[in-house]
Amino acid sequence: MEDAKRKRGRKPKVPNPSEALESPSSNIALDDVFSVSNVEIIPSTTTSTSAAATTTAARPRGRPKKLPKLPENPEPLHPQLPPAILSPSRRIPNGNATGVGGGGGGGGELSGDSVGGRVLPAMDAVVKVFCVHTEPNFSLPWQRKRQYSSSSSGFVIGGRRVLTNAHSVEHYTQVKVKKRGSDTKYLATVLAIGTECDIAMLTVNDDEFWEGVSPVEFGELPALQDAVTVVGYPIGGDTISVTSGVVSRIEILSYVHGSTELLGLQIDAAINSGNSGGPAFNDKGSCVGIAFQSLKHEDVENIGYVIPTPVIQHFIQDYEKNEAYTGFPILGVEWQKMENPDLRTAMSMKPDQKGVRIRRVDPTAPESGVLKSSDIMLSFDGVDIANDGTVPFRHGERIGFSYLVSQKYSGDSSAIKVLRDSEILNFNIKLASHRRLIPAHNKGRPPSYYIIAGFVFTIVSVPYLRSEYGKDYEYEAPVKLLDKLLHSMPQSPDEQLVVVSQVLVSDINIGYEDIVNTQVLAFNGKLVKNLKSLAEMVENCDDEFLKFDLEYEQIVVLRTKTAKAATPDILTMHCIPSAMSDDLKT
């Protein structure tokens, strides 16, 4: 009976089970796109007089709760959005699709104000970028998707130019910029888009826009724990926003938009949707980078990434030198670490020799003429390469040797020392941009296609895979295509991966309706090199049958005259303007 009685007084506190302090076993990776399905808009909390009066009237009994003491300078709150790049194909509920990246403005003439010895950047150089996008429809390549709008950040640099992110103006049809404190939007012209480094350069022809605006000055690459200030126009308001943090890591990062690896800064300042394209400043008021993407994972928060000044200067100088963006050169080799002592001994390496083993060489790269598989790369431009593939980088730091390659320009030469059959060889190699069999981007060009008898032939690219299988295409796409995406190298500069995208159902192609995204290997016994060569062979074919050899030992046979005669009616039925894209007609 005593146990059944309810005791008076406060219940004892039940201690919470202790949380494990070990690191999660799952790998943390950058998301390739900003998923609107994961966006959760946190409503802003406001305090009104009427609400306060209601609370006072209905005050509960007992001792009032002690309110926490507010700091003297509270930091602004930001909505907790999934930190990743916002795909231009997505729209948030209010209709404004925005990229991710931190932005801030600063001018060549600093404001002169300082707080605790810290110079405040002039924010009049910060601009808000408005873009109208019209994306190609890669699944239906003869048409485009519905246009949509986005907003991001940018900043003014010397030469009457504005820098922003490449993903902020991707597939643009119109770009406008607005200065801080202004109500006028000025039409902008896109000068260059650097897909690999995720930087774009704009200009404005209206002289009124440049009145009273001082360009941003660039600073040196910051060190660890250096303070950074990110300024821009993130989601949650229309005015400028400022967040602060420190540099927490400097290393070779994966640039999600460009599918490349370049030098990057990791900071702990909040970077949210809409910050794309604005700069990050150091405590001297100089720009040290452009914040452009964030890490999206349930176990992390406030991890943002900044494009550092060496990458920015490379983009600017490349444009000034060539009057166009030519890209970052890449050493066209795949390499293996040489950390295992038995492996080094088997490769005839001496105890004082270090380097990496070349696994494969891209047949289309200039270095394919001199480098071979199983060569040990000892140094690049006189800098010794360690067994783990790193090189010295400032005091007490090391970085991947691909950083040395990224400092070069397309067409530059580099000295490479290799160990081959116990002999040291020196080569002078001309660097060039790398080309993949399945390209990561179409660089603004519309997709190519060719249609015959309802068979839609097109080229495989990463945007195409994303259009067909969604953002998880790396798990949903056919294994054959994924294997070629990750491991295949082009055997010639113009080689493309041609597939039957779909079959537009007609009486002539009965029995072939289920063929989807299957690679075309040969036509009438001749290998298919690219889509243009396939279209030319089909159009000029005088044989009785059209025979297509597909992947998985599958074949398609059509009578030539019947197939060509039925094509116009199929195009009319599906409102397709032409049987081939414009680039195949030339």
Buried (B, 14 or more C-beta within 10 A) or exposed (E): EEEEEEEEEEEEEEEEEEEEEEEEEEEEEBBBBBBBEEBEEEEEEEEEEEEEEEEEEEEEEEEEEEEEEEEEEEEEEBBEBBBBBBBBBBBBEEEBBBBBBBBBBBBBEBBEEEEEEBBBBBBBBBBBBBBBBBBBBBBBBBEBBEEBBBBBBBBBBEEBBBBBBBBBBBBBEBBBBBBBEBEEBBEBEBBBBBBBBBBBBBBBEEEEBBEEBBBBBBBEBBEBEBBBBBBBBBBBEEEBBBBBBBBBEBBBBBBBBBBBBBBBBBBBBBBBBBBBBBBBBBBBBBBBBBBBBBBBBEEEEBBBBBBBBBBBEBBBEBBEEEEEBBBBBBBBBBBBBBEEEEBBEEBEBEEEBBBBBBEBBBBBBBBBEBBEEEBBBBBBBEEBBBBEBBBEBEEEEBBBBBBBBBBBBBBBEBEBBBBBEEEEBEBEBBBBBBBBBBBBBBEBEBBBBBBBBBBBBBBBBBBBBBBBBEBEBBEEBBEBBBEBBEEBBBEEEEBBBBBBBBBBBBEBBEEBEEBEBBBBBBBBEEEBBBBBBBBEBBEEBEEEEBBBBBBEEBEBEBBBEBBBEBBEEBBEEBEBEEBBBEEBEE
